[in-house]
Amino acid sequence: MPLGFACHRSEDLASFAILGAVCLGFGFSILLREFCVTTIQRRIVVILLCGFLPLSPRLSRPPDLPVAVSEATAPVLALCRVSEALRMHIPPESRVFHLASFQPLYLAGFKLYLRQVFGAWTLSSITDENSRRKSGPWGEAEIHGWLDSDARYVVIDPATAAMYRAACEHCVELVLRLLTEHFTLVAVVDGDQGHSYRIRRRRT
C-alpha cells in the first residue's frame, strides 16, 4: 500500500501543476507593472516570456516521455488497436468485469461496472459492507455478485492486476477462484509496453 499511496499522491500533485503557471504569470505582471518603467524594458520582458513559453516544455520534460512519438507507435493509436481487437472477441454492450485498464474497454463500447472505473484505487478490503457501499469502493461482496451470475465476460491484464493485488490480495484470489469455476479463457490480446488482455467468457 505505501507504493500505491505514493503513486496516488503523485497523480494528485499533477492536478495542481497549473498553479505554477498562474504564479509565473502573476510574477511577470508584477515585473511589468512595478519594475519596467520604459517601453523598451517592457518589450524585453515580453520577448523573454514569449521565448520561455515554447522552450520550457523541453527543459521540464518528464524523463519517461520521448521527445517525439512515431505515428506507428502513438499511444492513442495503440489504444484504438487494442479496443478493436477486444471487439473481435467480445460482443458490443456486453457486461464486462475487469482487472485491467478501463480505457480500451470503454472505447470498445462494453458495459463496465461504475465502481471499477478508478481501478485499484477503489478496491477495498473493508469487510463492513454498509460502510463500503456508502463510500463507494468495491470488495468481496461485489466480486461475488458480479462474477457469480452477472458478468458475461472478464478481462484481466496480469501487469495491471498486480496493482489490484497490492490493494486487496484476498479479493484478487477470490476473482481467480471464481474465474476457474465459471469462466473459460477464449483469447489473449497483446497490448503495448508489456500489457496483455486475457479474455474469459462465462460458461453456459
C-alpha positions in Angstrom: 0.0 0.0 0.0 2.8 2.6 0.6 3.8 2.4 -3.0 0.3 2.7 -4.3 -0.4 5.6 -1.9 2.7 7.4 -3.2 1.6 6.9 -6.8 -1.8 8.2 -6.0 -0.3 11.2 -4.2 1.9 12.0 -7.3 -1.2 11.9 -9.5 -2.9 14.4 -7.2 0.1 16.6 -7.3 -0.1 16.8 -11.1 -3.6 18.2 -10.8 -2.2 21.3 -9.1 0.6 21.9 -11.7 -1.5 24.7 -13.3 -0.9 26.8 -10.2 2.7 27.1 -11.2 1.7 28.7 -14.5 -0.6 31.1 -12.6 2.2 32.1 -10.2 4.5 32.6 -13.2 2.0 34.8 -15.0 1.4 36.8 -11.8 5.1 37.3 -11.3 5.6 38.6 -14.8 2.6 41.0 -14.4 4.2 42.4 -11.3 7.5 42.7 -13.1 6.0 44.6 -15.9 3.9 46.9 -13.7 6.3 47.7 -10.9 9.8 47.4 -12.4 9.6 48.1 -16.1 9.3 51.8 -16.3 10.1 52.2 -20.0 8.6 50.8 -23.2 11.9 49.1 -24.1 12.1 47.3 -20.8 8.5 46.0 -21.1 9.2 44.8 -24.6 12.3 42.9 -23.5 10.4 41.2 -20.7 7.5 40.2 -23.1 10.0 38.8 -25.6 11.7 36.8 -22.8 8.4 35.5 -21.7 7.4 34.5 -25.3 10.7 32.8 -25.7 10.4 31.0 -22.4 6.9 29.5 -23.2 7.9 27.3 -26.1 11.3 26.4 -24.6 10.0 25.4 -21.1 8.3 22.1 -22.1 11.7 20.8 -23.4 13.5 21.9 -20.3 11.0 20.3 -17.9 10.1 17.2 -20.0 9.4 14.1 -17.8 12.3 11.7 -18.4 10.0 8.9 -19.3 8.4 10.8 -22.2 10.1 10.8 -25.6 10.9 14.0 -27.5 8.9 12.7 -30.5 6.4 10.0 -30.9 6.2 7.9 -34.1 2.8 7.8 -35.7 3.0 4.0 -35.8 3.6 3.7 -32.0 1.5 6.6 -30.8 -0.3 5.7 -27.5 -3.7 6.7 -28.8 -3.4 4.5 -31.9 -2.2 1.6 -29.8 -5.2 2.1 -27.5 -7.6 2.1 -30.5 -5.9 -1.1 -31.8 -6.4 -2.9 -28.5 -10.1 -1.8 -28.4 -10.7 -3.1 -31.9 -9.1 -6.4 -31.0 -11.2 -6.7 -27.9 -14.3 -6.1 -30.0 -13.4 -9.1 -32.2 -13.8 -11.4 -29.2 -16.5 -9.7 -27.0 -19.9 -8.7 -28.4 -20.9 -5.0 -28.1 -22.8 -3.9 -25.0 -21.5 -7.0 -23.1 -21.3 -6.7 -19.3 -17.5 -6.9 -18.6 -15.7 -7.3 -15.3 -12.0 -6.3 -15.5 -8.7 -6.2 -13.7 -7.1 -4.1 -16.4 -7.0 -0.6 -17.8 -10.6 0.5 -18.5 -9.8 2.9 -21.4 -9.7 0.2 -24.2 -12.8 -1.4 -22.8 -14.7 1.9 -22.7 -13.7 2.7 -26.2 -14.9 -0.7 -27.3 -18.3 0.1 -26.0 -18.7 -2.5 -23.3 -20.8 -2.1 -20.2 -18.4 -1.7 -17.3 -19.1 -1.6 -13.6 -19.1 2.0 -12.4 -17.2 1.2 -9.2 -14.4 -0.2 -11.2 -13.7 2.9 -13.3 -11.0 4.1 -10.9 -9.3 0.7 -10.9 -7.4 -0.5 -8.0 -7.9 2.8 -6.1 -11.5 1.8 -5.2 -10.9 -1.9 -4.5 -11.2 -2.3 -0.7 -10.6 -5.0 1.8 -13.2 -3.4 4.2 -15.5 -6.2 5.4 -18.2 -3.8 6.7 -20.5 -3.8 3.6 -22.6 -0.9 4.8 -19.6 1.4 5.2 -18.1 0.3 1.9 -21.2 0.8 -0.1 -21.8 4.3 1.4 -18.2 5.4 0.5 -18.2 3.8 -3.0 -15.4 1.2 -3.0 -16.0 -2.4 -4.1 -14.8 -5.6 -2.5 -15.6 -9.3 -2.0 -19.4 -8.9 -1.9 -19.4 -7.1 -5.2 -17.0 -9.6 -6.8 -19.3 -12.4 -5.8 -22.3 -10.6 -7.2 -20.6 -9.7 -10.5 -18.8 -13.0 -11.2 -21.3 -15.5 -9.8 -24.1 -14.5 -12.1 -23.9 -11.1 -13.7 -20.8 -10.5 -15.8 -20.7 -12.3 -19.2 -17.0 -11.6 -19.9 -13.9 -10.9 -17.8 -10.8 -9.1 -19.0 -7.6 -9.4 -17.0 -4.2 -7.8 -17.6 -1.6 -9.6 -15.4 0.6 -6.5 -15.4 -2.2 -4.3 -14.1 -3.6 -7.0 -11.8 -0.5 -6.6 -9.6 -1.9 -3.2 -8.5 -5.2 -4.8 -7.6 -3.3 -7.4 -5.6 -1.5 -4.7 -3.7 -4.8 -3.1 -2.8 -6.5 -6.3 -1.7 -4.8 -9.6 -2.2 -7.6 -11.8 -1.0 -10.0 -10.0 -3.3 -7.8 -10.9 -6.3 -7.5 -14.5 -5.0 -11.3 -14.6 -4.9 -11.5 -13.3 -8.5 -9.1 -16.0 -9.7 -11.1 -18.8 -7.9 -14.4 -17.6 -9.4 -12.9 -17.4 -12.9 -11.8 -21.1 -12.5 -15.4 -22.0 -11.5 -17.4 -20.0 -14.0 -15.3 -18.8 -16.9 -13.2 -20.1 -19.8 -10.2 -18.4 -21.5 -11.2 -17.6 -25.1 -8.5 -15.2 -26.3 -5.4 -13.1 -25.4 -5.0 -9.7 -26.9 -1.5 -8.2 -26.9 -1.2 -4.5 -25.9 1.8 -2.2 -25.7 4.6 -1.9 -23.1 4.2 -5.5 -21.9 0.5 -5.4 -21.3 -1.8 -8.2 -22.5 -5.6 -8.7 -22.1 -6.8 -12.2 -21.2 -10.5 -12.6 -22.2 -12.7 -15.1 -20.4 -16.3 -15.9 -21.2 -18.9 -17.3 -18.8 -19.6 -21.0 -19.3 -23.2 -21.6 -20.5 
